[in-house]
């Protein structure tokens, strides 16, 4: 039995240890909560990571925001374009307001 190494269809970019980032306050949900959205970019690559914080640590909304940001970051690392996440709306968390925060 031979083992065939698994190869990725998309080449993964090398992301440096230090990246520039922009942090903005964004409205989250229908209750008027304000969260902070941090978008990390690398010249020549584009957006490489997203972090969203809202509500108090341990709350359902905070967990949902962190999970959404992690899912977007994993998608970016897998090769999805940043523009694919514009308008993402899940359970009241909307990334539609990113505007200039995410540049495809």
Beta strands, then each sheet from edge to edge (+ up, - down):
strand 1: 20-28
strand 2: 33-42
strand 3: 46-53
strand 4: 89-90
strand 5: 93-94
sheet 1: 1+ 2- 3+
sheet 2: 4+ 5-
end
